[in-house]
């Protein structure tokens, strides 16, 4: 099984529009582990799982929920660490 980790930053109109809650739902639907949180100027997330599922989640991040307007997505892939048992929102 080809597992990967993606550290992602999503820029645009993504704060205060439900992006984190949408991310949790989509990531859990894909069976991914990791976390998502707001930063002052973007949303940051870490996704771990099967490569195809992580890639699908990144595609979804470019779209975002209907309430958002994604301008840019920055992704860095690294080997999975399997340190997460679920997907959650960090404060």
N, C-alpha and C positions, 0 to 999 in steps of 0.2 A: 504494500500500500504506500503510495507516494504522498507523504504528508508534508505540508509547508506551513510557514508562518508569514503573514503579510502585516507590516506596520504601515498604516494608512493615515493620511491627513486629507480631509475634505474641506475645500475652501468655497466660499460664496455665501449666499443667504441660507445658512445652515444652522444658525443658533436661534433658539426660541421658536422653532417651527416643527418640533416633534421628530427631528432627525435621529436622535439617540434611541427613542422608543421604536421607531421604524426599523432601525438597524438591529436592535435586539430581536425583533420578530423575524426579520429576514434571515439573520444569522442562525437563529435556532431552527428555522424551517429547513435550512441547508445542513444542519447537524454540526455547525461550527462551534468552537470554543474560543473564548477571549473576552475582550471588553471594549467599551466605547465611552468616551467622555468629551465634554466641551472644553475647549481652550478659549482664550479671549478672542481669537480671530478665525478659528476653524473647529472642526470635529476631528478628534484623534481616535483611532481604533486599532486593535490587534485582532486578526482573524487567524485561527489555526484549524486545520482539517485537511481533507483530501484536496489535492491540487486543483482539480476541476471545480470543486465547490467553493474554494477560496477565490478562484478566478471569476466564478459566477457572481460572488458577493461583491467583488470589485467592480464588475460591470454594473451591478445594481447601484453601487455608490455613485457612479457617474450620473444616474437618473435621479436618485433620491426620492423621497416622498413628494406627493403633488404640491405640498406646501413649501417646498424648498426650491432654490435655484443654484445648482452646483456649477461653479465656474472652473474648478480645477481639482484633480485628485493626484496626490503624490503617493507612490507605493515603493516600499523596500521589502524585498523577499529575503527571508533567512530560513534556516532549517527549523522545523517545529521543535519546541521544547516540551510539549505535553504537560505544561505546568497548570493548565486550566481544566476544570471539570465541567464548566458550563459557560454561558455567555451572559455578561452582566454590564450594568451601567456603573461606572466609577464616578465619584463626586469630585 
